């Protein structure tokens, strides 16, 4: 299987119940199996998928998520509300679906989750450092900002105007 671009996988990750999840239909597409086959495999191994690994969307969650997608074509409908898999649930799927295609797709998905977590952590660390610097150097920077603002103001009297 040719590697899928990380951006394509990222677009299939949704934030539901404050968790990053992927829907069963998207995982089935990546694993190149029908969604029905994926869900049957999960059903046969239900003890591997506690609620924090996988859950079924409520009608409201599904309606809200569906409104973000392109509308279904005439005659198409989804009979069952989809299941959402957290990163741990996706990891557990690797023991349930073990075709070479599923294994390759699984590796790509896990790498994407790891990269997203790494980016989020880096962003948090950056904001914390900025907050620390603002608190530590706030008074010193205020003087710098005042000087910058004075320099940016247009002189009132003429070119040789002295402001400080």
C-alpha positions, 0 to 999 in steps of 0.5 A: 500500500502506498503511504497516504499523506498525513494531511489526508488522515488528519482530515479524518480525525474529529474532536468528539466528546473532547477526544480525537477520534476517527469514524468507522467508515473512514478507518474501513476506507483506510484499511480497504475493508467494508465498514460492515466487516470492520464493525463485525470484527469489533463486535466479535472482540467487544471486550477489547473496546471499552468506552474510552477506546470506542463509542457510538455517536449519539443522534445529535453528535452524528447530525452535527458531524454530518452537517460538516460533510457534503450532503449525501446523494439521493438514495444514500443513507446511513442505517446505523450511527457510526462508531468513533475510535480513539487512538487507543481503539485504533491501536486495538484494531491492529489486533483485530484486522491484520491484513498487510493493508490494514497493518500499513494503514494502521502504522500511518494512522498512529504516526499521524496521531503521534505527530498531532500530539507532538505539535500540540505539546510544542504549541502548549510549551511555547505558550507557557514560555511566552506567558512566563516571559511576559510575567517575568519581563513585563515592566522591562518590555513596557519601556521597550514598547513605549519607545517603539511606539514613540519611534513609530509616531509621526513627528509633529513639528518637523524632521528634527523633532526630539521626543526624548 
